[in-house]
Amino acid sequence: MAIIVAAASAERRDAVWPRLLAPMCSMVRGASGLGEVETEWLERWLLFEAGRGDLGPHDVQTVQMSIADAALALGYGGVPVADVVAVRALRALQEVGILRLVHKGVKGHSSLYAVMPLPPADGDEIP
């Protein structure tokens, strides 16, 4: 929550990502809500990219969202600039540290994001 407050206070007044935050929160789920493909993406990401082999998929909260889902959540539906605005909002959520891209979507599977921060490693203090 501290990350969200700090990021929001530092952002421009017309930033798009805060408008995506509320609908995105209702999409957050644990590994039990993921399919086999997404669970494999998450396992590989934790081990090879995040360097957190100590965590399993059940330890991480995720959001699975396509650009079209983000555009709809922002209220842009079929507007020509919908994809541009949605991509900008998703990138901003990554830049401020709320989301981290686990795997870009492929046909039939939306992009998968990890909700940050990850749980602390054993022995690390919670900030």
C-alpha positions as CSV (number, residue, x, y, z in Angstrom):
1,M,0.0,0.0,0.0
2,A,2.9,2.4,0.7
3,I,4.1,1.9,-2.8
4,I,0.7,2.9,-4.2
5,V,0.4,6.0,-2.0
6,A,4.0,7.2,-2.8
7,A,3.5,6.6,-6.5
8,A,0.1,8.3,-6.6
9,S,1.4,11.4,-4.8
10,A,4.3,11.7,-7.2
11,E,2.2,11.4,-10.3
12,R,0.7,14.0,-12.5
13,R,-2.9,14.8,-11.8
14,D,-4.0,13.5,-15.2
15,A,-2.2,10.1,-14.9
16,V,-4.2,7.2,-16.3
17,W,-2.8,4.3,-14.2
18,P,-4.7,5.3,-11.0
19,R,-8.0,4.8,-12.9
20,L,-6.9,1.3,-13.8
21,L,-5.9,0.4,-10.3
22,A,-9.4,0.0,-8.8
23,P,-10.7,-2.5,-11.4
24,M,-7.4,-4.2,-11.5
25,C,-7.6,-4.9,-7.7
26,S,-10.7,-7.0,-8.3
27,M,-8.7,-9.2,-10.7
28,V,-5.9,-10.0,-8.3
29,R,-5.7,-13.7,-7.5
30,G,-3.3,-16.4,-6.2
31,A,-1.9,-19.3,-8.1
32,S,-5.0,-21.4,-7.4
33,G,-6.8,-19.2,-9.9
34,L,-4.3,-19.7,-12.7
35,G,-4.3,-22.2,-15.5
36,E,-1.5,-24.7,-16.2
37,V,0.2,-22.4,-18.8
38,E,0.1,-19.4,-16.5
39,T,1.4,-21.3,-13.5
40,E,4.3,-22.5,-15.6
41,W,5.0,-18.9,-16.7
42,L,5.0,-17.8,-13.1
43,E,7.3,-20.7,-11.9
44,R,9.8,-19.9,-14.6
45,W,9.7,-16.1,-13.9
46,L,10.2,-16.6,-10.2
47,L,13.2,-18.9,-10.8
48,F,15.0,-17.3,-13.7
49,E,14.0,-13.6,-13.8
50,A,13.0,-12.7,-10.2
51,G,15.7,-14.9,-8.7
52,R,13.3,-16.2,-6.1
53,G,13.5,-19.9,-6.3
54,D,12.5,-19.9,-2.6
55,L,9.0,-18.9,-3.7
56,G,6.3,-21.0,-5.3
57,P,3.4,-19.8,-7.4
58,H,1.1,-20.0,-4.3
59,D,3.3,-17.3,-2.6
60,V,2.6,-14.6,-5.3
61,Q,-0.5,-12.6,-6.1
62,T,-1.1,-12.1,-9.8
63,V,-3.2,-10.2,-12.3
64,Q,-4.0,-11.5,-15.7
65,M,-5.0,-8.7,-18.0
66,S,-5.0,-8.1,-21.8
67,I,-4.7,-4.7,-23.4
68,A,-8.4,-5.0,-24.4
69,D,-9.3,-5.7,-20.7
70,A,-7.4,-2.7,-19.6
71,A,-9.0,-0.5,-22.2
72,L,-12.5,-1.6,-21.1
73,A,-11.7,-1.1,-17.4
74,L,-10.6,2.4,-18.3
75,G,-13.8,3.0,-20.1
76,Y,-12.3,3.4,-23.6
77,G,-14.0,0.3,-25.2
78,G,-13.8,0.7,-29.0
79,V,-12.3,4.2,-29.1
80,P,-9.3,4.3,-31.6
81,V,-6.9,5.4,-28.9
82,A,-8.0,2.7,-26.5
83,D,-5.0,0.4,-26.9
84,V,-2.5,3.3,-26.7
85,V,-4.0,4.5,-23.4
86,A,-4.3,1.0,-22.0
87,V,-0.7,0.2,-22.8
88,R,0.4,3.5,-21.2
89,A,-1.5,2.7,-18.0
90,L,-0.1,-0.9,-17.8
91,R,3.4,0.4,-18.3
92,A,3.0,3.1,-15.7
93,L,1.8,0.5,-13.2
94,Q,5.1,-1.3,-13.9
95,E,7.2,1.8,-13.7
96,V,5.8,2.8,-10.3
97,G,6.4,-0.7,-8.9
98,I,2.9,-2.1,-8.5
99,L,3.1,-4.7,-11.3
100,R,5.9,-6.7,-12.9
101,L,5.3,-8.4,-16.3
102,V,5.7,-12.2,-15.8
103,H,4.9,-13.1,-19.4
104,K,3.5,-11.3,-22.4
105,G,0.2,-12.7,-23.5
106,V,-0.1,-15.2,-26.4
107,K,-3.1,-16.3,-28.4
108,G,-5.7,-17.5,-25.9
109,H,-3.8,-16.3,-22.8
110,S,-3.7,-12.7,-21.5
111,S,-0.5,-11.2,-20.2
112,L,0.4,-12.2,-16.7
113,Y,1.6,-9.7,-14.1
114,A,3.0,-10.3,-10.6
115,V,1.7,-7.9,-7.9
116,M,4.7,-6.3,-6.2
117,P,6.4,-6.4,-3.9
118,L,7.1,-10.1,-3.6
119,P,7.1,-11.6,-0.1
120,P,10.4,-11.0,1.7
121,A,13.0,-13.7,1.6
122,D,13.6,-15.7,4.7
123,G,15.5,-13.5,7.2
124,D,14.6,-10.2,5.4
125,E,12.6,-7.6,7.2
126,I,9.3,-6.3,5.9
127,P,9.7,-2.6,5.1
